[in-house]
Amino acid sequence: MLTKAEPIIAALPYTEVGKCVLNADGTLFRGDAVSLRNAMASGSVRFHAGRIRGALPPLVG
């Protein structure tokens, strides 16, 4: 698993460290390193810093 992750991590820009990698539609990016490079070159990938308490609604009981 780590062997597969290393090229993907190496392809990420340093300015986006710690951010979630998303497709243009907001879904989680699940591609390999080549797909990531292509997506970044075409502008179809976004980086999201997240927020406190996440994105899910609170449970009310």
C-alpha angles and dihedrals in degrees: 000000000000091000090057092045098053097074091046092051090047090055094055118098115248090230090066098052113145095018129119115249112229137179117241090265091057098254121130114274109240103172132117127255094276091050090048093052091048092047092050091048092052093043093240096125129076134194120222123196093201126218141246112285091017127244101293120102117251118260113246116197 
